[in-house]
Amino acid sequence: MADYVPALKARMGDWQYYVTVMKLGKIAKECQLAEEIHAHKDLDEVIQREISNRVSKEMVPYLLNEPQRFYGALVVAVYGGEPEFSPVKVAEHDLLNDLDDDKHSYGFGLLRFDGSQVYYALDGQHRLRSIQEAIAMDPDLRQEEITVIILNHENTKEGLQRTRRLFSTLNRRAKPTSSGVNIAIDEDDAIAIVTRRLVKESSVLKNLVLCKLGSKQITPSKGNDPYITTLSAFYETNEILIAIPAYKMGRDIDGSFKQFRPSNEDLDEYYGFLEQVWMQLLGKAPGFDQVLKGKKTPGDLRKKTDSDGKMIIDDAGNPLPGGSIFARPMGQYILAEVLMLAGIQDKSIPETIGAIMENISMDIDDSPWANLIWNPGTRRIVGGKTERKLISSIISHSLGLKIKDKVRDLKQKYRDQIGNPKAALLKPIEWAGNTRSMADMEGEYGDE
């Protein structure tokens, strides 16, 4: 049976294509993935990427639960069907005649197929799969519509090469928005929403976060002296910390958490919690009282000082990098991970912050930071997530928190990482949240 599709005819390069609108039910039923069409996955015919589990975890819930759901156009290639375009004639006007070879056409009309056509997704295979799965759960979605761009595909070796090339162009060369842009514009991700609100509304934090969309690190330049972190790093730290109130609400920080906007009440709770934690950290971190009073900048705290608090100058006359780990995003990540563990173990966050700041040196040249995430020789931050995790476990253990590592293994990892076979872990901290026996914890520090 012949199939008629209303369409706009267009051309770019040597591609002629048609733009139409289809019901989700039709596209779900008639459009396929490439591997469903080809009997053999010969290298000349594999033109689809593997469909990821992001479809069922994120995209299907989005279609089922988001009233403001919207997908961009699918690009589909069509096998067979003998497509024939019949333009709509507007004889009394000569407008827009450059849209079509026929100057009496507006470039729109009916695209006819003889019924033997087969569509497959060239760009939008994840969207297609999510539509198919969502309709199986909610058949009412079949009546909704999506824009479809149709290209004629020839089932020949040359046709496959041509279509593969277009597939590569659409997917490999497509550039997603950067994480910084996502943080700046996302209206569903609670972490992004609250992060923006903190740098806009908090009288203290708005002056301490560098809001340029770029590097996560604070480079040692004069222009960065007023800041303790960047927007991207601030977001990542908030992502760790927000797990505490989310956990108490029964929520996991996963893809769906970022995909569906919470209620305004929940957003207010997240905001209030994060602002309070940041202010408690700033209030307890050594040297930051001077920053809050405007007498020093965070950049001053990223300089090595002597016992009298004077900056140490190198041979070239420049201040020597060093100082506070908390004045750097790396330190904030690690402390946030410790606080998250304390929070989900029902410890008081203010008391945890106090126990850390009063018992563990924030000087980056001291243990546990030196030779693990800080190179005292080059005076640079080193290491990554593995080292971050190791330090957070070391601090958590000293606080008496439950950690996954056995103490013997933790100690050995630390010694191996810093190259010191006799290095000791941080001494146990006696505070209100540590319910473990000090004697038992002290007994774990032997060399056996």
Secondary structure, DSSP 8 states (H G I E B T S, - for coil): --EEEEEEEEEETTEEEEEEEEEHHHHHHHEE-HHHH-SS--TTT-------THIIIIIHHHHHH-TT-----EEEEEESS--EEEEEE-TT--TTGGGSSSTTEEEEEEEEE-S--EEEEEE-HHHHHHHHHHHHH-GGGGG-EEEEEEEEE--SHHHHHHHHHHHHHHHHS-----HHHHHHH-SS-HHHHHHHHHHHH-TTGGGTEE--SS-SS--SSGGGTT-SEEHHHHHHHHHHHTHHHHHHTT---SHHHHHS---HHHHHHHHHHHHHHHHHHHHHSTTHHHHHTTSS-HHHHTB-B-TTS-B-B-TTS-B-B-SBSTTSHHHHHHHHHHHHHHHHTT--HHHHHHHHHHHS--BTTSTTTBTTTEETTTTEE---HHHHHHHHHHHHHHTT---SS-HHHHHHHHHHHHT-TT--------STT--S-HHHHHGGGS--
